[in-house]
Amino acid sequence: MSCFGRDQDKLVYKPRVILITGGAGFIGSHVVSYLLREYPEYLIINYDKLDYCASLKNLSDVAHYPNYRFVKGDILSEDLVSYVLESHSVDTVIHMAAQTHVDASFGNSLFFTNTNVLGTHTLLECCRKYGRIGRFIHQSTDEIYGGEHEGMNTELSLPAPSNPYACSKAAAEFIAVGYYKSFGFPVMITRSNNVYGPRQYPDKLIPKSICLLQQGQKCFVHGDGKHRRNWLYADDAARAIDCILHRGVVGEIYNVGSDFECCTLDVIRDLLSLFGYTDDFENHIQFVRDRPYNDRRYRLDSTKLRSLGWQPLVPWKQGLQRTLEWYSSDNIHNWDEGFGFQYGLVSHPNHFSTATNIKTNDTV
C-alpha cells in the first residue's frame, strides 16, 4: 500500500511518465514494481543496460502491465537517453542506475567514476536540455558521510566518503546539487542505509551468505565482524521513494534509514538461526581480511523524511525470513549461474578483474 493510501489529495506532485534508471536491479526493480501496482495511471519506463547484477526476471510479475515499458540502454548514451525522454514525453526521473559494490570499487575505481559520476552528469544534462522534467530523484547512499561522525548523521552533516564507491556517489551528488543551484533543475537526493530483501545479486552480504549456506559452505565475515549497519527492507525503501516523489521538496536531501542496527556477526547469526544452526555458529563462519578501509558505523537521522509520512514497516527478522524464502525458491535462476555468479560468492569479489585474480581462500 502506498504511503498515502489512495488519498490523492495528499500528493504534492503528480507525475505522468516516470523514467527509472537501473529498474532491473535490486532496489530499482522494487521501485518499478511498487509504482506499477500503486499507480496504474502512471507510465513507468524502465531504462537499464542489464549489467551482471540486473535481470528482467526481477520484474516478471509486472512485465505484462499495460503501463510498463522497458528500454535497454546505458545512462552514458546521450543520444539514447535524449530519444527516450522525447519519444515518451517523460516528466519525472528516478535515477537508481549505479555501480554499488564497495569491494569492486577498490579493484577498478575508474569504472565507478565513469558510471556513477559521468553517467549521472550525462543524464542530468540530457534532462536539462530536454527541459520538461518536473522532478529528478537522485539515489545516493549513507556511505557518503563516512564512519567518523559522532552521533546521528542528518542531511546537514558534512560528507566524508572513505572508499572509491562512496566518493563517486558524493561527486554525483555535487553535480546534481550544482544543476539545482545553477539551472533551477528540480533535483531531490536520497541517502539510504543498507537495504536487504529479495532480488539482490548474491555478491552482497545477506544473499551471498544465504547462497553459501545453501551450498554447504561457510559465510565470510570481513575483519572482526563488528562493523555496525542499519538495515532497511526493500519494500520500505520503495515506499520511501514513493513518499519523496509525491511529497518531497525540490532541492532537498532526504536520509532514508531504519531504526534497526546490528553488527555483521549478528546478521550472520540471525541467518544461521533461520537455517537451524543455533549452537555451532563458529563452524559456519570464516573470518577473512577486511577491506582496505571499512567504516565502523553509519547512523542516519531520518526525521525529515518521517515528517512527510514515511516510516519503515517491516521488522528485521520478518524481512530476513521473507528474503530467505525468496532465495530458497527457484528465484536464484534470475541471474546467470556461470562463472560470474560463482565469482560473486568469493570473499572479496571484483567483477572487473580477470579470472586469474580470484582468491577464494582469503583467511585472516
N, C-alpha and C positions, 0 to 999 in steps of 0.2 A: 504494500500500500504506500501511496505517495506520502511524503512528509506533511502534506496538506489535505489528505483525503481527496475528495473530488470538489473541494470548495475553491473554485477557480477565482473567486473574488479576492482571495488572499495572495494571488500571484501578482507580483510587481511587474514582471516581464513575461511575455508570452511569445515564444518563438514559433516559427512555422516550419523551417527547414534547417536541420541541425547536421553539420558535418562533424563526425567524431573521428579523429585520427587515432590509429592504434586500437581500433574497435574489435579486432580479433584476438587481442592479447588478454591477459588476465583481468585486470581491473576494467579495461576498456570494454570487454565483452559483457561484463556485469552491468556496466552503464548502458550499453546498447540495449540489452535485453530488458532492463528495468524501464527505460524510457519508452520502448516499443509497447510494452504492456500497459504502462500507466497513462500514456498519451497517444492514443491511436490517431489523433488528429495531426500529430507531428510527422513529417517525413524525416526519417533517420538515415543518413548516408554514412556508411562505414568505410573509411579510407585507410587501408592497411597494406603494407608491402609483403606481409606474411613471412616475417622473419622466423628463425628457428623456434621461438617461444610462442608464436601465434598459430592459431588454427581456426578455420571456418567451422570446424566441428564444434567449437565452443558455442556457436550460435545456431546449431542445427534445430533447436526447438523454436526459434523465431524467424528463421530464414524465409519461411513462407508468408510472413506477414506482408500485407499489401503496402504498408508504409515503410518498408525496408529496402535499401539499395546497398550494393557492395561495389566498391571500386578498388582494384588492386593498383597501388601506387606508392611512391616514395615521397615523403614531405620535402625532399631535396629537389624534386622535379617541379620547377617553377611553372612550366608550360601546362603540365597536367593539373596541378593544383588550381591554377587560374581557370582552366577549362571547366573543371568540376564546379567551382564557385559560380561561374557564369551560367553554365548549362542547367544547373539545378536551382538557381536563384537562392543560394544559401544565405541565411540571415544570422546564423549562430554557429560558432565553432567551439568544440570541446577538444582541446589538444592534449592527448594522452600518449601519443607515439613517442617512444624514447628507448634508449638502451639503459638498462637499470641494474645490471648485475655488478655489484661492487668489486668482487674478485676479478671479473673480466676487465674492469676498468684499470686495474693495476697492470694487466698484461698488454693492453692496447688503448691507451688513453686518447690517442688521436681519433680513433673510431668514435669514441663517446663525444668528443668535441664536435666532430663532423655532424653526427646525428642530432645530438641534444642542443647544440648551440647554433650551428649553421642551419640545421633543419628547422628549428624554431624561428630563426630570423627569416628564412625563406618563406615560411608560412605566414608570418606576420606581414611581410612586405607584399605578398600576393593579396592578402586580405585588405591591406591599406589601399592598394591600387584599385582593387575591386570596388571598395567604397560603400558597401551596403551591409556591413556587419554590425549587428546591434549588441552582441555580447561575444567575448572571446575569453574562455576559461582556460587558463594555463595550469596544468597539473604539475606541481613541484613536489618536494619531499622535506621531511623534518631534518634530513641529514645536512641541509644547508646551514643549520645552526651550529653544527659541530657538537662535541660532547663535553665542552669545558664550562658551559654556563651553569651557575648555581641556580637552583630552584626551577620554576617552570618557564619555558620559552613562550613569550607572547609574540604576536605579529610584529612588535616593535623591537624585539631582540635582534642584535646585530648578527648578520651571517658570519660564520667562521668555519667554512667547509674544510674537511681534513682528508678527503680522498678524491681521486680524479672524477668519479661519478658525481659526487656532491658538488664539486667545483663546476662541472659542466652544467648542472641544474641551476646553480646560483648565477652563472653567467647568462643562461637563458632567461632567468627571471629579470635580470638587469636590463636586458634588451626589451623584454615585454613592458617593463615599467617605463623605459625610455620612449616607447611608442605611445604609451598613455600620456606622458607629460609633454612630449613634443608635438604629437598629432591629435591628441584627444581621442586616441583609439580606445575602444571600450573593453579594456583588459580587466580581468579578475584572476587572482592567483590562489591556488590551494596548496597547502603544505600538509601532507598526510604522514601519520606514523605507519608502522608496519601493517600491511594488510594481508590477511590469510583467507583461505577458502578454496572451493572447487575451481578448477581450470587454470591453476598456476603451474607453469612449467617446472618439472622436478629438478631444477638446479638451485632452488631456494630452500631454506631450512626445513620447513614443515613438509612440503610434498617430497623433497629428497629423502627425509628421514622415513616417511611412510613407505616409499618405494624400496628403500634399502631393507627395512624390516620385513616387507613382503617377500623379499628375495633371500631372507635368512641372514642378512649382513648386519653389521653394526652401524649405528648412527655416528656421524662425525661431529665433534664438538671443537670449535676453534678456541685455542688458548685454554684458559681456565674455566670457560663456560659461564662466567659470572657477569658478562655484559648484559645490561638490562634494556628491554624494549617494551613499548606499549603495543598492543595488538588489537586490530580492528577487523571485524568480519567484512567480507567483500560486499554483502548486501547493504550493510550500513555505510560503506564507502560510496556506493552508488546513490544511496538516499542523500548523502551529503552533497553530491554533485547536483542532484535534483533541487535541493534547497538553495544552493548558491546560484544556480541558473535562474531560478524564478524569483528569488528574494534578495540576492546579493547586490551589493553596491559597487558600481563601476569604479575601478581604481583601488579597490581594497584587496587585502590579503586575508585569507581565512585558514587558520590551523584546523586540521581535521584529526582529532585524537580521541582515543578511548581512555577510560579510567583504569583499564586493566594493564598492569605492568608485571613482568616477571623476567627472570634471567634465562639464558639459553638452556642451562641444565634443567630448569623446571619445565620448560617447553618439552624437552625430550622425555622427562619423567612422566608428564601427563600423557604423552603419546604412548609410551611403553605401557602405562596402566590400561589404556584402551586396547592394547594388544594382549593384555592379560599377564604382562611381566611386572608383577608387583613386588617381588622380593629379591630380584637379581639384576637391578638396574645396571650395575657396573659391567656385567657380562655382555651388555648390548650397546656399550658406548666406547668409541675410540677417540681419544684426545689427539688432535693434530695441531701443527704450528698455527699460530694466529696470523691474521692478515698483516701486511706491512704496517698498517695503522688501523686500529679498530676502536672507535669511540666507545666509552664505557656505558654511556647512558644518553638518551634523548627524552625530554619530557615536554609535552605540549599543553598549553593553556588554550582550550577551545571555547572559551566564554563567548567570544564574538559570534561564532557560528551557532552556538546553542541559543543565543538571543534571537536568532532567526527562526527557531522552532525545531532544530535538529537535535537529536540525541541518539547514541548507539542503542540498539535494541537487543542484539544477540549476545548472550553471555559467552564467555570464553570457552567453557567446556562444551556447551551446546554447539557452538560453531566448530570446535575441533572434532566433535563426533560427526557432524554433517560432512566435514572435509574428509575424514577417514572413510566414510561410507561412499563418497563420490569416487575416491581413488581405489576403493575395493571393488568397484564395478568395472565394466569394460571401458570406462571413460578414459583410461590411461592411453587407449589407442587413438586419442585425439591428435597425438603427435607421432612422427616417425620414430620408431623404436630402434633405429640403426645406430651407427657409431655416435652421432651427435647426442642422441638421447642418453646412451650409457656414459658418455663423457660428462654429461651434466650431473651424474651421480658420484663423481670423484670428489675428493676433499676440497680442492681449490680449482673449480672449473674455469677455463679461459677459452671461450668459444671461438676466439680469433687466433688461436695458436695451431700449430701442426700436431699431428698425432705423436710425433717424436717427443713432444714436450709434456706428455701426460705423466703425472706421478700419482699413483694410487696408494702407495704405502708411505704416506707422509706423516708419520707419527712424531710426537714430541718425546 
